[in-house]
Amino acid sequence: MTDTQSPAKAAVNQPGGRSALRHLLQGERPYMLYVAFAVMLVVFSLASPWFLSIDNFLNIGRQTTLVSIIAVGMTFVIISRQIDLSVASTLALSGMSASLAMAFVANNWVVGALAGLGTGALIGLINGV
């Protein structure tokens, strides 16, 4: 018996590293997200001296908090093989009722938070029944 290498394995091990990069870019799709993230990080870091600052990371965290919380909730809905199209409208209605309650009760954030939670709970109860 003789050992023979397939042409695909021989191409991956060519010197110079070109085939390994080509293999990474063509075949390994999950790693492309990390490569794109690293490229964007380098480009934006060179474009702005404030990009890698603590204040910028805090700002990004503050801006993505609401969407992240909703995404986690929707992940559980999708895992349970259900679908709920009312999430965005419930969020908008709850936010509107919270802001109206704060406007009419002397900018009291507690009243606004309770109004928003109450509206969201009521819409959830109606959707659940």
SELUM-416707 format. One record per atom (N, C-alpha, C): residue number from 1; residue in three letters; x, y, z. Coordinates in pm, 1 decimal, decimal comma, m for minus. Layout:
SELUM-416707
REC; NUM; ALA; X; Y; Z
...
***
This chain:
SELUM-416707
REC; 1; MET; 83,7; m118,3; 0,0
REC; 1; MET; 0,0; 0,0; 0,0
REC; 1; MET; 87,8; 124,0; 0,0
REC; 2; THR; 44,8; 219,7; m68,9
REC; 2; THR; 117,7; 346,1; m72,4
REC; 2; THR; 26,8; 456,6; m23,6
REC; 3; ASP; 89,8; 552,8; 44,3
REC; 3; ASP; 14,6; 670,1; 89,7
REC; 3; ASP; 11,3; 773,2; m22,1
REC; 4; THR; m105,7; 817,2; m52,6
REC; 4; THR; m118,6; 924,9; m150,5
REC; 4; THR; m193,7; 1039,5; m86,5
REC; 5; GLN; m146,2; 1158,4; m113,6
REC; 5; GLN; m213,7; 1276,7; m61,6
REC; 5; GLN; m310,7; 1327,8; m165,9
REC; 6; SER; m423,6; 1371,2; m116,7
REC; 6; SER; m519,2; 1430,7; m209,6
REC; 6; SER; m470,8; 1569,8; m247,9
REC; 7; PRO; m507,0; 1619,1; m364,5
REC; 7; PRO; m461,6; 1752,9; m406,5
REC; 7; PRO; m510,2; 1864,0; m313,5
REC; 8; ALA; m624,8; 1847,2; m250,6
REC; 8; ALA; m675,8; 1952,8; m162,1
REC; 8; ALA; m586,4; 1968,6; m39,7
REC; 9; LYS; m539,9; 1856,8; 17,7
REC; 9; LYS; m453,5; 1867,0; 135,1
REC; 9; LYS; m316,2; 1921,0; 97,0
REC; 10; ALA; m268,5; 1886,8; m18,4
REC; 10; ALA; m138,8; 1937,5; m61,3
REC; 10; ALA; m145,0; 2087,8; m85,3
REC; 11; ALA; m258,6; 2138,0; m132,0
REC; 11; ALA; m271,1; 2281,4; m159,7
REC; 11; ALA; m273,8; 2362,4; m31,1
REC; 12; VAL; m328,1; 2306,2; 75,8
REC; 12; VAL; m335,2; 2379,2; 201,7
REC; 12; VAL; m197,3; 2396,5; 262,2
REC; 13; ASN; m108,6; 2300,5; 240,4
REC; 13; ASN; 22,7; 2304,3; 302,6
REC; 13; ASN; 130,3; 2366,4; 214,3
REC; 14; GLN; 93,8; 2441,7; 113,3
REC; 14; GLN; 194,1; 2503,9; 28,1
REC; 14; GLN; 268,0; 2611,8; 105,7
REC; 15; PRO; 395,4; 2632,1; 75,8
REC; 15; PRO; 470,3; 2736,4; 146,3
REC; 15; PRO; 422,7; 2874,8; 104,4
REC; 16; GLY; 447,5; 2971,1; 191,2
REC; 16; GLY; 412,0; 3108,7; 160,7
REC; 16; GLY; 285,1; 3154,0; 229,6
REC; 17; GLY; 203,2; 3064,0; 274,5
REC; 17; GLY; 83,9; 3099,9; 349,2
REC; 17; GLY; m32,8; 3148,1; 264,9
REC; 18; ARG; m18,9; 3155,6; 134,4
REC; 18; ARG; m128,7; 3204,6; 51,5
REC; 18; ARG; m247,1; 3110,2; 55,4
REC; 19; SER; m222,4; 2980,9; 49,4
REC; 19; SER; m333,4; 2887,5; 46,7
REC; 19; SER; m404,6; 2883,6; 181,9
REC; 20; ALA; m333,4; 2905,0; 290,1
REC; 20; ALA; m399,0; 2907,9; 420,8
REC; 20; ALA; m491,6; 3028,1; 431,5
REC; 21; LEU; m447,1; 3143,5; 380,8
REC; 21; LEU; m532,8; 3261,7; 380,3
REC; 21; LEU; m651,6; 3240,7; 287,5
REC; 22; ARG; m627,0; 3183,4; 172,5
REC; 22; ARG; m736,3; 3155,7; 79,4
REC; 22; ARG; m835,2; 3058,1; 142,6
REC; 23; HIS; m784,2; 2958,5; 212,9
REC; 23; HIS; m870,5; 2862,8; 281,5
REC; 23; HIS; m954,1; 2932,9; 388,2
REC; 24; LEU; m892,6; 3025,0; 460,7
REC; 24; LEU; m964,4; 3100,0; 563,5
REC; 24; LEU; m1074,3; 3185,1; 501,9
REC; 25; LEU; m1043,6; 3252,6; 391,8
REC; 25; LEU; m1140,1; 3343,3; 330,8
REC; 25; LEU; m1249,4; 3270,6; 253,5
REC; 26; GLN; m1219,4; 3153,3; 199,1
REC; 26; GLN; m1318,6; 3084,4; 118,0
REC; 26; GLN; m1399,4; 2982,0; 195,8
REC; 27; GLY; m1335,8; 2907,2; 280,9
REC; 27; GLY; m1404,9; 2794,3; 340,3
REC; 27; GLY; m1454,8; 2815,2; 481,6
REC; 28; GLU; m1389,3; 2893,9; 560,4
REC; 28; GLU; m1423,0; 2907,6; 701,0
REC; 28; GLU; m1507,1; 3032,6; 724,2
REC; 29; ARG; m1634,3; 3025,5; 700,1
REC; 29; ARG; m1723,6; 3140,3; 713,7
REC; 29; ARG; m1738,5; 3189,6; 857,7
REC; 30; PRO; m1740,9; 3104,5; 959,6
REC; 30; PRO; m1757,8; 3157,3; 1096,0
REC; 30; PRO; m1645,4; 3250,0; 1140,0
REC; 31; TYR; m1525,7; 3230,1; 1087,7
REC; 31; TYR; m1413,8; 3314,2; 1128,1
REC; 31; TYR; m1415,1; 3450,1; 1059,0
REC; 32; MET; m1490,9; 3463,6; 952,8
REC; 32; MET; m1494,5; 3590,3; 879,7
REC; 32; MET; m1549,2; 3703,3; 966,0
REC; 33; LEU; m1639,5; 3673,5; 1057,2
REC; 33; LEU; m1692,2; 3775,7; 1146,6
REC; 33; LEU; m1580,8; 3833,1; 1233,8
REC; 34; TYR; m1493,6; 3747,5; 1284,2
REC; 34; TYR; m1382,3; 3793,5; 1367,0
REC; 34; TYR; m1281,6; 3874,2; 1285,3
REC; 35; VAL; m1256,7; 3830,4; 1162,7
REC; 35; VAL; m1164,5; 3903,5; 1075,4
REC; 35; VAL; m1221,1; 4041,1; 1043,5
REC; 36; ALA; m1349,9; 4047,8; 1009,6
REC; 36; ALA; m1412,6; 4176,5; 978,6
REC; 36; ALA; m1412,4; 4268,0; 1100,9
REC; 37; PHE; m1436,9; 4211,7; 1219,0
REC; 37; PHE; m1435,2; 4291,3; 1341,4
REC; 37; PHE; m1296,1; 4347,8; 1368,1
REC; 38; ALA; m1193,6; 4266,4; 1349,6
REC; 38; ALA; m1056,3; 4313,1; 1372,0
REC; 38; ALA; m1018,2; 4421,7; 1272,0
REC; 39; VAL; m1058,6; 4405,5; 1146,9
REC; 39; VAL; m1028,3; 4507,3; 1045,7
REC; 39; VAL; m1098,3; 4638,3; 1080,3
REC; 40; MET; m1225,6; 4631,5; 1118,6
REC; 40; MET; m1298,2; 4753,2; 1155,3
REC; 40; MET; m1237,0; 4818,7; 1278,0
REC; 41; LEU; m1194,8; 4740,4; 1374,2
REC; 41; LEU; m1132,8; 4795,1; 1494,3
REC; 41; LEU; m1005,2; 4871,8; 1459,9
REC; 42; VAL; m923,5; 4815,3; 1374,2
REC; 42; VAL; m799,3; 4882,0; 1334,6
REC; 42; VAL; m828,6; 5008,4; 1254,0
REC; 43; VAL; m921,1; 5000,1; 1159,1
REC; 43; VAL; m951,6; 5116,2; 1074,5
REC; 43; VAL; m1007,4; 5230,6; 1157,5
REC; 44; PHE; m1104,2; 5202,5; 1243,6
REC; 44; PHE; m1163,6; 5309,4; 1323,2
REC; 44; PHE; m1067,2; 5362,3; 1429,2
REC; 45; SER; m978,4; 5278,6; 1478,2
REC; 45; SER; m877,9; 5326,0; 1573,7
REC; 45; SER; m780,0; 5421,9; 1507,7
REC; 46; LEU; m746,3; 5394,6; 1384,0
REC; 46; LEU; m656,9; 5485,2; 1311,5
REC; 46; LEU; m728,8; 5612,6; 1267,4
REC; 47; ALA; m858,6; 5603,3; 1241,9
REC; 47; ALA; m934,2; 5719,1; 1193,9
REC; 47; ALA; m963,8; 5819,0; 1305,1
REC; 48; SER; m983,0; 5770,8; 1427,1
REC; 48; SER; m1019,1; 5860,8; 1536,6
REC; 48; SER; m940,4; 5824,5; 1661,7
REC; 49; PRO; m877,2; 5921,2; 1725,3
REC; 49; PRO; m802,3; 5890,5; 1847,8
REC; 49; PRO; m893,1; 5861,7; 1967,0
REC; 50; TRP; m1021,6; 5893,4; 1957,0
REC; 50; TRP; m1114,0; 5871,9; 2068,5
REC; 50; TRP; m1189,9; 5740,6; 2057,2
REC; 51; PHE; m1164,6; 5663,4; 1951,7
REC; 51; PHE; m1242,8; 5541,5; 1930,5
REC; 51; PHE; m1220,5; 5438,9; 2040,8
REC; 52; LEU; m1098,7; 5418,8; 2084,4
REC; 52; LEU; m1069,1; 5318,7; 2187,0
REC; 52; LEU; m1072,7; 5376,5; 2328,2
REC; 53; SER; m1148,4; 5482,8; 2348,2
REC; 53; SER; m1155,8; 5543,8; 2480,9
REC; 53; SER; m1265,6; 5478,1; 2564,5
REC; 54; ILE; m1254,0; 5490,6; 2694,6
REC; 54; ILE; m1353,2; 5435,5; 2786,3
REC; 54; ILE; m1489,0; 5501,6; 2764,4
REC; 55; ASP; m1489,5; 5632,1; 2742,4
REC; 55; ASP; m1615,5; 5703,2; 2720,6
REC; 55; ASP; m1688,5; 5651,6; 2597,1
REC; 56; ASN; m1615,5; 5619,4; 2492,6
REC; 56; ASN; m1679,1; 5567,7; 2371,7
REC; 56; ASN; m1739,9; 5430,2; 2396,8
REC; 57; PHE; m1668,8; 5343,7; 2469,6
REC; 57; PHE; m1723,7; 5212,2; 2500,4
REC; 57; PHE; m1847,0; 5223,0; 2589,7
REC; 58; LEU; m1845,9; 5315,1; 2685,1
REC; 58; LEU; m1964,5; 5336,7; 2768,3
REC; 58; LEU; m2080,9; 5388,5; 2684,9
REC; 59; ASN; m2053,4; 5477,2; 2591,8
REC; 59; ASN; m2157,0; 5529,9; 2504,4
REC; 59; ASN; m2218,1; 5419,7; 2417,9
REC; 60; ILE; m2134,6; 5334,2; 2361,8
REC; 60; ILE; m2184,0; 5222,2; 2281,7
REC; 60; ILE; m2267,4; 5128,3; 2368,3
REC; 61; GLY; m2222,6; 5101,8; 2490,0
REC; 61; GLY; m2298,9; 5016,0; 2580,4
REC; 61; GLY; m2434,0; 5074,5; 2615,9
REC; 62; ARG; m2439,4; 5204,6; 2640,4
REC; 62; ARG; m2566,9; 5269,2; 2672,1
REC; 62; ARG; m2663,1; 5264,5; 2553,9
REC; 63; GLN; m2610,7; 5281,8; 2434,3
REC; 63; GLN; m2696,4; 5286,2; 2316,8
REC; 63; GLN; m2748,1; 5148,7; 2275,8
REC; 64; THR; m2678,4; 5043,0; 2309,9
REC; 64; THR; m2720,2; 4909,7; 2267,6
REC; 64; THR; m2792,0; 4830,6; 2375,9
REC; 65; THR; m2809,5; 4887,7; 2493,5
REC; 65; THR; m2869,6; 4813,8; 2603,5
REC; 65; THR; m3012,2; 4770,5; 2572,9
REC; 66; LEU; m3095,0; 4862,0; 2526,8
REC; 66; LEU; m3235,5; 4831,3; 2502,1
REC; 66; LEU; m3251,4; 4724,9; 2394,2
REC; 67; VAL; m3178,6; 4739,0; 2285,5
REC; 67; VAL; m3187,2; 4641,3; 2177,4
REC; 67; VAL; m3135,3; 4504,9; 2224,2
REC; 68; SER; m3032,3; 4504,0; 2307,1
REC; 68; SER; m2977,9; 4377,7; 2357,8
REC; 68; SER; m3077,0; 4305,6; 2447,5
REC; 69; ILE; m3145,6; 4379,3; 2533,3
REC; 69; ILE; m3245,3; 4317,5; 2621,1
REC; 69; ILE; m3358,8; 4257,8; 2539,1
REC; 70; ILE; m3405,3; 4331,3; 2438,8
REC; 70; ILE; m3512,5; 4280,1; 2353,0
REC; 70; ILE; m3464,2; 4158,4; 2274,7
REC; 71; ALA; m3340,0; 4160,2; 2228,3
REC; 71; ALA; m3286,3; 4047,1; 2152,3
REC; 71; ALA; m3278,3; 3921,4; 2237,5
REC; 72; VAL; m3241,7; 3935,2; 2364,6
REC; 72; VAL; m3237,3; 3818,5; 2453,3
REC; 72; VAL; m3377,8; 3761,7; 2472,0
REC; 73; GLY; m3475,5; 3849,6; 2492,8
REC; 73; GLY; m3613,5; 3803,4; 2506,8
REC; 73; GLY; m3664,2; 3734,7; 2381,4
REC; 74; MET; m3633,7; 3790,6; 2265,8
REC; 74; MET; m3677,7; 3730,0; 2140,1
REC; 74; MET; m3605,2; 3598,6; 2112,9
REC; 75; THR; m3484,2; 3583,7; 2164,4
REC; 75; THR; m3413,1; 3457,0; 2149,8
REC; 75; THR; m3488,9; 3345,0; 2219,3
REC; 76; PHE; m3541,1; 3372,8; 2338,7
REC; 76; PHE; m3619,8; 3271,5; 2409,0
REC; 76; PHE; m3748,1; 3239,0; 2333,9
REC; 77; VAL; m3809,3; 3338,3; 2272,8
REC; 77; VAL; m3930,8; 3314,2; 2194,2
REC; 77; VAL; m3898,8; 3225,3; 2074,8
REC; 78; ILE; m3788,8; 3251,9; 2006,6
REC; 78; ILE; m3752,1; 3173,3; 1889,2
REC; 78; ILE; m3710,1; 3032,3; 1928,9
REC; 79; ILE; m3640,4; 3018,2; 2041,6
REC; 79; ILE; m3599,8; 2885,0; 2087,9
REC; 79; ILE; m3721,5; 2798,5; 2118,3
REC; 80; SER; m3827,5; 2859,3; 2168,9
REC; 80; SER; m3948,4; 2783,2; 2200,8
REC; 80; SER; m4037,6; 2762,5; 2078,6
REC; 81; ARG; m3985,6; 2791,9; 1960,6
REC; 81; ARG; m4054,4; 2772,8; 1833,0
REC; 81; ARG; m4184,3; 2852,0; 1824,4
REC; 82; GLN; m4180,8; 2971,7; 1874,9
REC; 82; GLN; m4294,8; 3062,5; 1867,5
REC; 82; GLN; m4252,6; 3184,0; 1787,0
REC; 83; ILE; m4346,6; 3273,6; 1763,3
REC; 83; ILE; m4313,7; 3398,5; 1696,0
REC; 83; ILE; m4399,9; 3507,7; 1756,1
REC; 84; ASP; m4341,5; 3623,3; 1775,1
REC; 84; ASP; m4413,2; 3735,8; 1833,6
REC; 84; ASP; m4372,8; 3861,2; 1757,5
REC; 85; LEU; m4465,5; 3913,4; 1679,5
REC; 85; LEU; m4437,1; 4031,5; 1598,8
REC; 85; LEU; m4472,0; 4160,8; 1670,3
REC; 86; SER; m4524,0; 4151,7; 1792,1
REC; 86; SER; m4571,2; 4271,6; 1860,6
REC; 86; SER; m4467,1; 4333,0; 1953,3
REC; 87; VAL; m4345,8; 4284,3; 1952,6
REC; 87; VAL; m4245,3; 4332,3; 2047,4
REC; 87; VAL; m4212,9; 4479,3; 2024,2
REC; 88; ALA; m4188,8; 4517,7; 1900,4
REC; 88; ALA; m4152,3; 4656,8; 1871,8
REC; 88; ALA; m4267,3; 4751,7; 1901,6
REC; 89; SER; m4389,1; 4712,5; 1866,0
REC; 89; SER; m4502,6; 4801,5; 1892,7
REC; 89; SER; m4532,3; 4810,0; 2042,1
REC; 90; THR; m4513,6; 4701,9; 2115,4
REC; 90; THR; m4532,0; 4706,1; 2260,4
REC; 90; THR; m4426,7; 4795,8; 2324,4
REC; 91; LEU; m4304,3; 4787,0; 2277,7
REC; 91; LEU; m4198,5; 4874,5; 2327,5
REC; 91; LEU; m4231,4; 5021,0; 2300,5
REC; 92; ALA; m4278,0; 5050,5; 2179,8
REC; 92; ALA; m4310,8; 5189,0; 2145,0
REC; 92; ALA; m4427,0; 5240,8; 2228,9
REC; 93; LEU; m4530,3; 5160,7; 2246,5
REC; 93; LEU; m4646,0; 5203,6; 2325,8
REC; 93; LEU; m4608,4; 5220,7; 2472,8
REC; 94; SER; m4526,5; 5131,4; 2525,6
REC; 94; SER; m4483,3; 5143,3; 2665,0
REC; 94; SER; m4396,7; 5266,9; 2685,4
REC; 95; GLY; m4307,2; 5292,4; 2592,4
REC; 95; GLY; m4224,1; 5412,2; 2601,8
REC; 95; GLY; m4304,7; 5539,7; 2591,3
REC; 96; MET; m4404,7; 5539,0; 2503,5
REC; 96; MET; m4489,7; 5656,7; 2488,1
REC; 96; MET; m4572,2; 5681,3; 2614,0
REC; 97; SER; m4628,0; 5575,3; 2671,3
REC; 97; SER; m4707,6; 5593,9; 2793,3
REC; 97; SER; m4619,3; 5637,2; 2910,4
REC; 98; ALA; m4496,2; 5587,2; 2915,8
REC; 98; ALA; m4404,6; 5629,7; 3021,9
REC; 98; ALA; m4369,5; 5777,0; 3007,5
REC; 99; SER; m4342,5; 5820,4; 2885,8
REC; 99; SER; m4306,4; 5961,3; 2867,1
REC; 99; SER; m4425,3; 6053,4; 2890,4
REC; 100; LEU; m4545,2; 6012,4; 2850,2
REC; 100; LEU; m4663,9; 6094,6; 2877,0
REC; 100; LEU; m4691,9; 6102,8; 3026,7
REC; 101; ALA; m4675,2; 5991,9; 3097,5
REC; 101; ALA; m4698,2; 5994,1; 3242,4
REC; 101; ALA; m4596,4; 6084,4; 3311,5
REC; 102; MET; m4471,5; 6080,9; 3266,8
REC; 102; MET; m4370,9; 6169,2; 3327,0
REC; 102; MET; m4399,5; 6315,2; 3294,8
REC; 103; ALA; m4450,6; 6342,5; 3176,8
REC; 103; ALA; m4478,4; 6481,0; 3138,5
REC; 103; ALA; m4593,9; 6539,4; 3219,1
REC; 104; PHE; m4692,1; 6456,8; 3252,4
REC; 104; PHE; m4809,7; 6507,8; 3322,3
REC; 104; PHE; m4799,7; 6498,6; 3473,3
REC; 105; VAL; m4696,3; 6433,7; 3526,7
REC; 105; VAL; m4680,7; 6421,8; 3671,5
REC; 105; VAL; m4547,4; 6483,8; 3712,1
REC; 106; ALA; m4521,0; 6604,2; 3669,2
REC; 106; ALA; m4406,6; 6685,7; 3712,1
REC; 106; ALA; m4272,8; 6613,4; 3698,8
REC; 107; ASN; m4250,5; 6547,6; 3586,0
REC; 107; ASN; m4123,9; 6479,5; 3556,9
REC; 107; ASN; m4084,0; 6378,2; 3663,6
REC; 108; ASN; m4178,8; 6305,5; 3715,4
REC; 108; ASN; m4152,2; 6202,3; 3815,3
REC; 108; ASN; m4118,4; 6072,4; 3741,4
REC; 109; TRP; m3993,3; 6028,3; 3751,1
REC; 109; TRP; m3951,2; 5910,5; 3676,5
REC; 109; TRP; m4011,1; 5781,6; 3731,6
REC; 110; VAL; m4046,3; 5780,0; 3858,9
REC; 110; VAL; m4106,7; 5659,8; 3916,8
REC; 110; VAL; m4243,4; 5635,2; 3854,1
REC; 111; VAL; m4321,7; 5742,2; 3840,1
REC; 111; VAL; m4453,9; 5729,4; 3777,7
REC; 111; VAL; m4438,6; 5686,0; 3632,1
REC; 112; GLY; m4340,8; 5742,5; 3562,8
REC; 112; GLY; m4317,0; 5703,9; 3423,9
REC; 112; GLY; m4276,5; 5558,2; 3410,3
REC; 113; ALA; m4189,4; 5512,2; 3498,6
REC; 113; ALA; m4146,7; 5372,0; 3493,6
REC; 113; ALA; m4262,7; 5278,2; 3522,5
REC; 114; LEU; m4344,3; 5313,6; 3621,4
REC; 114; LEU; m4460,5; 5229,9; 3653,1
REC; 114; LEU; m4561,3; 5229,3; 3538,6
REC; 115; ALA; m4580,9; 5344,4; 3474,5
REC; 115; ALA; m4673,4; 5350,5; 3361,0
REC; 115; ALA; m4621,6; 5266,3; 3244,7
REC; 116; GLY; m4492,6; 5272,8; 3217,2
REC; 116; GLY; m4435,5; 5192,6; 3109,7
REC; 116; GLY; m4443,2; 5043,9; 3138,5
REC; 117; LEU; m4409,9; 5004,7; 3260,7
REC; 117; LEU; m4419,0; 4863,0; 3298,2
REC; 117; LEU; m4563,2; 4814,5; 3296,8
REC; 118; GLY; m4652,9; 4897,7; 3345,2
REC; 118; GLY; m4794,8; 4860,1; 3345,4
REC; 118; GLY; m4849,4; 4843,5; 3204,9
REC; 119; THR; m4813,9; 4935,1; 3116,5
REC; 119; THR; m4859,8; 4924,4; 2978,0
REC; 119; THR; m4803,5; 4799,6; 2911,3
REC; 120; GLY; m4675,2; 4773,3; 2931,0
REC; 120; GLY; m4615,2; 4653,2; 2873,8
REC; 120; GLY; m4677,2; 4526,2; 2928,5
REC; 121; ALA; m4705,1; 4524,1; 3059,1
REC; 121; ALA; m4768,1; 4406,3; 3119,4
REC; 121; ALA; m4910,0; 4387,2; 3067,1
REC; 122; LEU; m4983,9; 4496,5; 3050,9
REC; 122; LEU; m5120,8; 4487,3; 3000,2
REC; 122; LEU; m5122,7; 4436,1; 2856,1
REC; 123; ILE; m5035,7; 4488,9; 2772,1
REC; 123; ILE; m5028,7; 4442,1; 2633,2
REC; 123; ILE; m4983,9; 4295,7; 2628,9
REC; 124; GLY; m4889,1; 4258,3; 2712,9
REC; 124; GLY; m4846,8; 4118,7; 2719,2
REC; 124; GLY; m4958,0; 4026,5; 2764,7
REC; 125; LEU; m5037,5; 4072,7; 2860,4
REC; 125; LEU; m5151,6; 3993,3; 2907,0
REC; 125; LEU; m5254,3; 3976,0; 2795,9
REC; 126; ILE; m5282,1; 4084,2; 2723,9
REC; 126; ILE; m5378,1; 4076,5; 2613,3
REC; 126; ILE; m5325,5; 3984,3; 2503,0
REC; 127; ASN; m5198,3; 3993,7; 2469,8
REC; 127; ASN; m5140,5; 3906,9; 2366,8
REC; 127; ASN; m5133,8; 3761,4; 2411,2
REC; 128; GLY; m5116,2; 3739,0; 2539,6
REC; 128; GLY; m5105,1; 3603,0; 2590,4
REC; 128; GLY; m5237,2; 3528,9; 2596,8
REC; 129; VAL; m5345,1; 3603,0; 2603,9
REC; 129; VAL; m5478,1; 3539,5; 2613,0
REC; 129; VAL; m5531,3; 3516,0; 2478,1
***
